Amino acid sequence: MLLNEYWDESYWPSCGRLRECTRVGYASAWRRHIRPELGDMDLADLTGPRIQSWLDSITSAGAAVRRGPYCGRCCVRRCGSDYWMRT
């Protein structure tokens, strides 16, 4: 399963209980930072070093830099645990 598929099918639908401002921040981080770099990766390929490399590559200034990695870590942790529990 690709991270894009996981986001659409599992992660984003589960965010419905979050506050609207949190959802807006997560959606922005997903669109601007996570999807372009990691969205087409298979969950099995999302290793710690690969994720750290992605975090280190974020160079834009502002709040997105703080939210992007946070949202990314949450999503990747969750998708990783979901993936490994299924395999």
C-alpha positions as CSV (number, residue, x, y, z in Angstrom):
1,M,0.0,0.0,0.0
2,L,1.3,3.5,-0.9
3,L,1.3,6.3,1.7
4,N,-1.2,8.2,-0.6
5,E,-3.6,5.3,-0.3
6,Y,-3.1,5.0,3.4
7,W,-3.8,8.8,3.8
8,D,-7.0,8.6,1.7
9,E,-8.4,5.4,3.1
10,S,-7.4,5.3,6.8
11,Y,-5.5,8.3,8.2
12,W,-7.5,11.3,6.9
13,P,-10.9,9.7,7.6
14,S,-9.8,9.1,11.2
15,C,-9.0,12.8,11.7
16,G,-12.7,13.7,11.6
17,R,-12.8,13.9,15.4
18,L,-10.0,16.5,15.5
19,R,-10.6,20.2,15.8
20,E,-11.1,22.0,12.4
21,C,-8.0,24.1,12.9
22,T,-5.9,20.9,13.5
23,R,-7.4,19.3,10.4
24,V,-6.6,22.4,8.3
25,G,-3.0,22.2,9.5
26,Y,-2.6,18.5,8.8
27,A,-4.1,18.9,5.3
28,S,-1.7,21.8,4.6
29,A,1.3,19.8,5.8
30,W,0.2,16.8,3.8
31,R,-0.2,18.8,0.6
32,R,2.9,20.9,0.9
33,H,5.4,18.6,2.5
34,I,4.5,15.0,2.9
35,R,2.6,14.0,-0.3
36,P,5.1,15.5,-2.8
37,E,8.0,13.7,-1.2
38,L,6.6,10.5,0.3
39,G,3.1,10.0,-1.1
40,D,4.1,7.5,-3.8
41,M,6.2,5.4,-1.5
42,D,5.2,2.0,-0.4
43,L,4.6,1.8,3.4
44,A,7.2,-0.9,3.6
45,D,9.8,1.5,2.3
46,L,9.2,4.2,4.9
47,T,12.2,3.5,7.0
48,G,13.5,5.6,9.9
49,P,16.5,6.9,7.8
50,R,14.2,7.7,4.9
51,I,11.9,9.7,7.1
52,Q,14.7,11.5,8.8
53,S,16.2,12.4,5.4
54,W,12.8,13.9,4.4
55,L,12.6,15.9,7.7
56,D,16.1,17.3,7.1
57,S,15.2,18.4,3.6
58,I,12.4,20.7,4.7
59,T,13.9,24.2,4.3
60,S,10.8,26.5,4.0
61,A,10.3,29.0,6.8
62,G,7.3,29.4,9.0
63,A,4.7,27.4,10.8
64,A,4.5,24.7,8.0
65,V,8.0,23.6,9.0
66,R,6.8,23.0,12.5
67,R,3.5,21.3,11.5
68,G,4.8,19.4,8.5
69,P,7.2,17.2,10.5
70,Y,4.7,16.8,13.3
71,C,2.0,15.7,11.0
72,G,4.4,13.6,9.1
73,R,5.7,11.8,12.2
74,C,2.1,11.1,13.4
75,C,1.0,9.8,10.0
76,V,4.1,7.7,9.4
77,R,4.1,6.3,12.9
78,R,0.5,5.3,12.5
79,C,0.8,3.9,9.0
80,G,3.9,2.0,10.0
81,S,2.2,0.4,12.9
82,D,-0.9,-0.4,10.9
83,Y,1.2,-1.8,8.1
84,W,3.4,-4.0,10.4
85,M,0.3,-5.3,12.3
86,R,-1.2,-6.4,9.0
87,T,1.9,-8.2,7.7
